[in-house]
């Protein structure tokens, strides 16, 4: 595993989510992963990618920090592709979830295959048309971009960096902003295009969280042998983690998120993971960082034996 930091905030700031990779490293994340995986699965620190930042909102695209988004998409794309070509597995720490765009394009580059699926675990649908977003942050829109939506007014130099996923190989678990989307004019839910299981369905339905994850992966893997796991920590309730920028009522507990992730990683084909949206500025005593590191350690111990499932999905290591 290679840990890659992508300290990008699509609000164009250098604090809050952008400082998460540094804070999680300082809280012992690398050491915890090394202890959990042991010598059979070396964990290396790949450092941080270049980001760029600008808080200005572009009038044409509707996006904030457009130069920063272009920079982090290109640098994350390159870092993920290099990691996979080296026969390693990327764990990319955000920043916010706009970094997913470069991650998936980098995976496609390295694998030589546009059919990379996505298990999208997030508290928001993230498919707003940029001009309809209150913030203009790309983190409001990245899933829409990945499904080929709302790209007409993007500069060609940025739009050409974005992948387009086969929507048959994408499943969203955990969004709970459906009421907000329903109240907005001309903003359709992604549930019209892909399977979407809300947080309420995950916590109160007939199936367990793990069963939902396995069902989602069965669909994804029917259309794409390789897939990416995306975890936005605002899928958690505020009681579990309040150090996020856009909290909402409801959400999952740590155990439920662990069940989702562990069940997903028990299925073959995962080529990389993103974990995003922890905000250290809202965690002054570091309790949130320690909880995240503990969760990572527990997940790594639980899934250690399953990482062998990923080996056959990685490209052959290139000669030095």
Kinemage of the C-alpha trace (Angstrom):
@kinemage 1
@onewidth
@group {chain A} dominant
@subgroup {mainchain}
@vectorlist {calphas} color= white
{ca unk a 1} P 0.000 0.000 0.000
{ca unk a 2} L 1.198 3.495 -0.825
{ca unk a 3} L -0.372 6.366 1.110
{ca unk a 4} L -0.752 9.493 -1.011
{ca unk a 5} L -1.841 12.848 0.379
{ca unk a 6} L -4.004 15.114 -1.761
{ca unk a 7} L -4.319 18.200 0.493
{ca unk a 8} L -6.862 19.961 -1.696
{ca unk a 9} L -9.932 21.944 -0.726
{ca unk a 10} L -12.226 22.872 -3.587
{ca unk a 11} L -13.178 25.950 -1.568
{ca unk a 12} L -9.674 27.182 -2.439
{ca unk a 13} L -8.311 27.224 1.099
{ca unk a 14} L -5.178 25.669 2.550
{ca unk a 15} L -6.620 24.834 5.971
{ca unk a 16} L -9.619 22.748 7.057
{ca unk a 17} L -9.818 19.589 4.855
{ca unk a 18} L -6.609 20.514 3.074
{ca unk a 19} L -4.612 19.901 6.244
{ca unk a 20} L -6.096 16.440 6.859
{ca unk a 21} L -3.300 14.323 5.308
{ca unk a 22} L -0.661 16.020 7.471
{ca unk a 23} L -2.727 15.738 10.657
{ca unk a 24} L -3.585 12.068 10.081
{ca unk a 25} L 0.079 11.255 9.500
{ca unk a 26} L 0.983 13.074 12.718
{ca unk a 27} L -1.710 11.055 14.522
{ca unk a 28} L 0.124 7.856 13.570
{ca unk a 29} L -1.786 6.596 10.547
{ca unk a 30} L 1.225 5.207 8.673
{ca unk a 31} L 2.552 3.410 11.737
{ca unk a 32} L -0.877 1.956 12.519
{ca unk a 33} L -1.239 0.599 8.992
{ca unk a 34} L 2.261 -0.887 9.071
{ca unk a 35} L 1.510 -2.623 12.348
{ca unk a 36} L -1.760 -4.020 11.003
{ca unk a 37} L -0.440 -5.267 7.659
{ca unk a 38} L 3.004 -6.417 8.760
{ca unk a 39} L 5.927 -7.228 6.465
{ca unk a 40} L 3.805 -9.093 3.911
{ca unk a 41} L 2.095 -5.869 2.835
{ca unk a 42} L 4.613 -3.010 3.078
{ca unk a 43} L 3.089 0.412 3.668
{ca unk a 44} L 4.987 3.357 2.185
{ca unk a 45} L 4.355 7.078 2.361
{ca unk a 46} L 4.157 8.545 -1.125
{ca unk a 47} L 4.034 12.130 0.147
{ca unk a 48} L 1.631 14.795 -1.079
{ca unk a 49} L 0.669 15.692 -4.625
{ca unk a 50} L 0.806 19.255 -5.931
{ca unk a 51} L -2.454 21.130 -5.544
{ca unk a 52} L -2.621 24.840 -6.347
{ca unk a 53} L -5.298 27.011 -4.759
{ca unk a 54} L -7.572 29.910 -5.626
{ca unk a 55} L -10.740 30.920 -3.828
{ca unk a 56} L -12.209 32.776 -6.822
{ca unk a 57} L -15.392 31.410 -8.429
{ca unk a 58} L -15.214 31.118 -12.201
{ca unk a 59} L -18.153 32.765 -13.932
{ca unk a 60} L -18.222 30.422 -16.930
{ca unk a 61} L -17.942 27.004 -15.253
{ca unk a 62} L -19.480 28.019 -11.926
{ca unk a 63} L -16.614 26.333 -10.061
{ca unk a 64} L -14.480 27.761 -7.311
{ca unk a 65} L -10.691 27.237 -7.356
{ca unk a 66} L -10.639 26.168 -10.988
{ca unk a 67} L -6.813 26.351 -11.348
{ca unk a 68} L -6.416 24.363 -8.141
{ca unk a 69} L -8.824 21.696 -9.318
{ca unk a 70} L -6.963 21.355 -12.602
{ca unk a 71} L -3.625 21.075 -10.784
{ca unk a 72} L -4.750 18.467 -8.255
{ca unk a 73} L -6.564 16.419 -10.878
{ca unk a 74} L -3.412 16.198 -12.995
{ca unk a 75} L -1.071 15.481 -10.077
{ca unk a 76} L -3.356 12.905 -8.435
{ca unk a 77} L -3.903 11.224 -11.787
{ca unk a 78} L -0.140 10.883 -12.234
{ca unk a 79} L 0.504 9.675 -8.663
{ca unk a 80} L -2.218 7.003 -8.771
{ca unk a 81} L -1.132 5.773 -12.204
{ca unk a 82} L 2.506 5.527 -11.060
{ca unk a 83} L 1.514 3.656 -7.904
{ca unk a 84} L -0.528 1.092 -9.791
{ca unk a 85} L 2.136 0.637 -12.470
{ca unk a 86} L 4.597 -0.065 -9.670
{ca unk a 87} L 2.337 -2.927 -8.603
{ca unk a 88} L 1.244 -1.101 -5.467
{ca unk a 89} L -2.155 -0.061 -4.129
{ca unk a 90} L -2.991 3.615 -3.515
{ca unk a 91} L -4.708 4.888 -0.403
{ca unk a 92} L -5.380 8.543 -1.210
{ca unk a 93} L -6.125 10.873 1.690
{ca unk a 94} L -8.049 14.064 0.995
{ca unk a 95} L -8.656 16.939 1.147
{ca unk a 96} L -12.150 16.843 -0.151
{ca unk a 97} L -13.759 14.437 -2.540
{ca unk a 98} L -12.989 16.378 -5.721
{ca unk a 99} L -9.708 14.434 -5.678
{ca unk a 100} L -11.674 11.365 -6.773
{ca unk a 101} L -11.668 12.673 -10.353
{ca unk a 102} L -7.909 12.390 -10.745
{ca unk a 103} L -7.770 9.107 -8.847
{ca unk a 104} L -10.144 7.337 -11.206
{ca unk a 105} L -8.514 8.756 -14.321
{ca unk a 106} L -5.125 7.624 -13.018
{ca unk a 107} L -6.497 4.128 -12.419
{ca unk a 108} L -7.847 4.017 -15.964
{ca unk a 109} L -4.471 5.166 -17.318
{ca unk a 110} L -2.525 2.497 -15.443
{ca unk a 111} L -4.941 -0.337 -16.108
{ca unk a 112} L -5.508 0.548 -19.750
{ca unk a 113} L -9.217 0.118 -19.152
{ca unk a 114} L -12.009 2.692 -19.002
{ca unk a 115} L -14.230 0.158 -17.222
{ca unk a 116} L -13.224 0.952 -13.666
{ca unk a 117} L -16.202 0.767 -11.336
{ca unk a 118} L -16.917 2.868 -8.264
{ca unk a 119} L -18.378 2.103 -4.850
{ca unk a 120} L -19.245 5.598 -3.634
{ca unk a 121} L -19.804 5.807 0.142
{ca unk a 122} L -20.767 9.403 0.939
{ca unk a 123} L -23.242 11.454 2.919
{ca unk a 124} L -24.052 13.543 -0.179
{ca unk a 125} L -24.885 12.704 -3.764
{ca unk a 126} L -22.321 15.247 -5.053
{ca unk a 127} L -23.903 15.699 -8.474
{ca unk a 128} L -24.977 19.346 -8.379
{ca unk a 129} L -24.648 21.416 -11.553
{ca unk a 130} L -21.864 23.838 -10.561
{ca unk a 131} L -23.972 26.959 -11.162
{ca unk a 132} L -26.711 25.537 -8.920
{ca unk a 133} L -24.323 24.775 -6.064
{ca unk a 134} L -24.387 27.283 -3.210
{ca unk a 135} L -20.637 26.934 -2.758
{ca unk a 136} L -19.294 26.364 -6.258
{ca unk a 137} L -17.048 23.685 -4.822
{ca unk a 138} L -16.173 20.790 -7.116
{ca unk a 139} L -16.818 18.539 -4.106
{ca unk a 140} L -20.524 19.282 -4.678
{ca unk a 141} L -20.304 17.957 -8.234
{ca unk a 142} L -17.673 15.251 -8.695
{ca unk a 143} L -20.039 12.284 -8.979
{ca unk a 144} L -22.042 14.150 -11.590
{ca unk a 145} L -18.854 14.833 -13.520
{ca unk a 146} L -17.896 11.153 -13.314
{ca unk a 147} L -21.270 10.219 -14.777
{ca unk a 148} L -20.694 12.638 -17.674
{ca unk a 149} L -22.985 15.392 -16.394
{ca unk a 150} L -22.555 19.192 -16.202
{ca unk a 151} L -19.292 19.302 -18.147
{ca unk a 152} L -20.301 21.560 -21.024
{ca unk a 153} L -18.943 24.782 -19.521
{ca unk a 154} L -15.701 23.354 -18.164
{ca unk a 155} L -12.463 24.436 -19.838
{ca unk a 156} L -11.268 21.784 -22.283
{ca unk a 157} L -7.965 21.433 -20.418
{ca unk a 158} L -9.855 20.317 -17.295
{ca unk a 159} L -12.703 18.373 -18.877
{ca unk a 160} L -10.237 16.245 -20.830
{ca unk a 161} L -8.695 15.115 -17.518
{ca unk a 162} L -11.976 13.788 -16.149
{ca unk a 163} L -12.963 10.168 -16.695
{ca unk a 164} L -16.476 9.125 -17.600
{ca unk a 165} L -17.629 6.002 -15.804
{ca unk a 166} L -20.081 3.387 -16.988
{ca unk a 167} L -23.049 4.140 -14.754
{ca unk a 168} L -23.838 0.417 -14.667
{ca unk a 169} L -20.652 0.012 -12.602
{ca unk a 170} L -21.365 2.752 -10.034
{ca unk a 171} L -23.318 2.400 -6.786
{ca unk a 172} L -23.810 5.063 -4.085
{ca unk a 173} L -24.259 4.102 -0.434
{ca unk a 174} L -25.121 6.464 2.392
{ca unk a 175} L -26.356 9.790 0.910
{ca unk a 176} L -28.909 11.592 3.030
{ca unk a 177} L -29.345 14.916 1.223
{ca unk a 178} L -32.281 13.796 -0.921
{ca unk a 179} L -34.697 16.330 0.585
{ca unk a 180} L -32.358 19.212 -0.229
{ca unk a 181} L -31.975 17.996 -3.801
{ca unk a 182} L -35.720 17.474 -4.180
{ca unk a 183} L -36.369 21.067 -3.093
{ca unk a 184} L -34.030 22.503 -5.746
{ca unk a 185} L -35.331 23.290 -9.208
{ca unk a 186} L -33.834 21.361 -12.120
{ca unk a 187} L -31.432 19.329 -9.969
{ca unk a 188} L -32.159 15.624 -10.502
{ca unk a 189} L -31.059 12.962 -8.058
{ca unk a 190} L -28.407 10.525 -9.221
{ca unk a 191} L -30.841 7.849 -8.062
{ca unk a 192} L -32.445 8.327 -11.479
{ca unk a 193} L -29.273 6.930 -13.062
{ca unk a 194} L -27.504 4.645 -10.578
{ca unk a 195} L -28.491 2.477 -7.606
{ca unk a 196} L -28.509 4.626 -4.463
{ca unk a 197} L -29.037 3.274 -0.962
{ca unk a 198} L -29.637 6.040 1.545
{ca unk a 199} L -28.218 6.159 5.047
{ca unk a 200} L -31.682 5.455 6.410
{ca unk a 201} L -31.974 2.337 4.254
{ca unk a 202} L -28.549 1.180 5.392
{ca unk a 203} L -29.418 1.541 9.044
{ca unk a 204} L -33.069 0.522 9.136
{ca unk a 205} L -33.613 -1.829 6.218
{ca unk a 206} L -33.935 -5.576 5.999
{ca unk a 207} L -30.341 -6.018 4.828
{ca unk a 208} L -27.295 -5.363 6.985
{ca unk a 209} L -24.681 -2.817 5.950
{ca unk a 210} L -22.367 -5.655 4.932
{ca unk a 211} L -25.071 -7.257 2.801
{ca unk a 212} L -25.715 -3.943 1.060
{ca unk a 213} L -22.003 -3.653 0.282
{ca unk a 214} L -21.814 -7.163 -1.147
{ca unk a 215} L -24.933 -6.582 -3.246
{ca unk a 216} L -23.459 -3.327 -4.567
{ca unk a 217} L -20.196 -5.057 -5.473
{ca unk a 218} L -22.053 -7.846 -7.257
{ca unk a 219} L -23.595 -5.232 -9.528
{ca unk a 220} L -20.355 -3.307 -10.022
{ca unk a 221} L -18.305 -6.410 -10.774
{ca unk a 222} L -20.865 -7.606 -13.312
{ca unk a 223} L -19.793 -4.613 -15.411
{ca unk a 224} L -16.216 -3.867 -14.309
{ca unk a 225} L -13.647 -6.320 -12.960
{ca unk a 226} L -11.676 -3.528 -11.258
{ca unk a 227} L -13.218 -0.890 -9.033
{ca unk a 228} L -12.409 1.960 -6.662
{ca unk a 229} L -13.629 2.414 -3.078
{ca unk a 230} L -14.458 6.004 -2.131
{ca unk a 231} L -15.233 6.909 1.490
{ca unk a 232} L -16.330 10.413 2.416
{ca unk a 233} L -16.310 10.629 6.186
{ca unk a 234} L -19.394 12.857 6.235
{ca unk a 235} L -21.335 9.629 5.704
{ca unk a 236} L -20.904 9.319 9.465
{ca unk a 237} L -23.259 10.898 11.958
{ca unk a 238} L -22.145 13.981 13.877
{ca unk a 239} L -22.105 11.820 17.016
{ca unk a 240} L -19.509 9.585 15.373
{ca unk a 241} L -17.452 12.409 13.814
{ca unk a 242} L -18.358 16.079 13.980
{ca unk a 243} L -15.148 17.308 12.313
{ca unk a 244} L -16.638 17.756 8.833
{ca unk a 245} L -17.536 20.952 6.995
{ca unk a 246} L -21.115 20.131 6.022
{ca unk a 247} L -22.811 18.082 8.761
{ca unk a 248} L -26.333 16.717 8.350
{ca unk a 249} L -28.804 14.954 10.619
{ca unk a 250} L -28.584 11.174 10.711
{ca unk a 251} L -25.735 9.135 9.282
{ca unk a 252} L -23.811 5.969 10.033
{ca unk a 253} L -21.845 4.885 13.067
{ca unk a 254} L -18.214 3.778 12.921
{ca unk a 255} L -19.183 0.116 13.188
{ca unk a 256} L -21.575 0.387 10.246
{ca unk a 257} L -18.969 2.144 8.124
{ca unk a 258} L -16.493 -0.557 9.085
{ca unk a 259} L -18.960 -3.256 8.053
{ca unk a 260} L -19.462 -1.583 4.666
{ca unk a 261} L -15.760 -1.170 3.991
{ca unk a 262} L -14.739 -4.611 5.252
{ca unk a 263} L -17.444 -6.359 3.238
{ca unk a 264} L -16.477 -4.386 0.144
{ca unk a 265} L -12.796 -5.224 0.512
{ca unk a 266} L -13.749 -8.864 0.867
{ca unk a 267} L -14.736 -8.804 -2.806
{ca unk a 268} L -12.089 -9.049 -5.546
{ca unk a 269} L -10.995 -6.175 -7.734
{ca unk a 270} L -10.461 -3.101 -5.554
{ca unk a 271} L -7.540 -1.140 -7.044
{ca unk a 272} L -7.542 1.881 -4.741
{ca unk a 273} L -9.222 3.785 -1.938
{ca unk a 274} L -9.956 7.435 -1.215
{ca unk a 275} L -10.818 8.722 2.251
{ca unk a 276} L -11.841 12.372 2.422
{ca unk a 277} L -13.405 15.314 4.233
{ca unk a 278} L -11.977 15.128 7.754
{ca unk a 279} L -11.588 18.748 8.950
{ca unk a 280} L -8.841 19.190 11.574
{ca unk a 281} L -9.906 22.809 12.219
{ca unk a 282} L -13.096 21.383 13.719
{ca unk a 283} L -11.131 18.893 15.816
{ca unk a 284} L -9.039 21.064 18.163
{ca unk a 285} L -8.186 18.285 20.634
{ca unk a 286} L -7.351 15.732 17.924
{ca unk a 287} L -9.970 13.235 19.133
{ca unk a 288} L -11.400 12.908 15.625
{ca unk a 289} L -7.981 12.200 14.119
{ca unk a 290} L -7.283 9.505 16.709
{ca unk a 291} L -10.672 7.931 16.047
{ca unk a 292} L -10.035 7.866 12.303
{ca unk a 293} L -6.607 6.268 12.825
{ca unk a 294} L -8.113 3.673 15.169
{ca unk a 295} L -10.772 2.892 12.563
{ca unk a 296} L -8.157 2.503 9.833
{ca unk a 297} L -6.153 0.154 12.039
{ca unk a 298} L -9.185 -1.983 12.805
{ca unk a 299} L -10.185 -2.125 9.138
{ca unk a 300} L -6.653 -3.092 8.099
{ca unk a 301} L -6.528 -5.909 10.658
{ca unk a 302} L -9.948 -7.160 9.578
{ca unk a 303} L -9.162 -7.097 5.862
{ca unk a 304} L -5.468 -8.014 5.887
{ca unk a 305} L -5.970 -11.506 4.494
{ca unk a 306} L -8.346 -10.211 1.828
{ca unk a 307} L -5.861 -7.860 0.186
{ca unk a 308} L -4.561 -10.821 -1.806
{ca unk a 309} L -7.837 -10.550 -3.757
{ca unk a 310} L -6.503 -7.333 -5.265
{ca unk a 311} L -3.232 -8.701 -6.618
{ca unk a 312} L -4.553 -10.181 -9.839
{ca unk a 313} L -6.274 -6.893 -10.685
{ca unk a 314} L -3.088 -4.792 -10.594
{ca unk a 315} L -0.902 -4.266 -13.649
{ca unk a 316} L 2.347 -6.156 -13.915
{ca unk a 317} L 5.117 -4.211 -12.202
{ca unk a 318} L 7.167 -2.289 -14.734
{ca unk a 319} L 10.915 -2.813 -14.884
{ca unk a 320} L 13.023 -0.021 -13.333
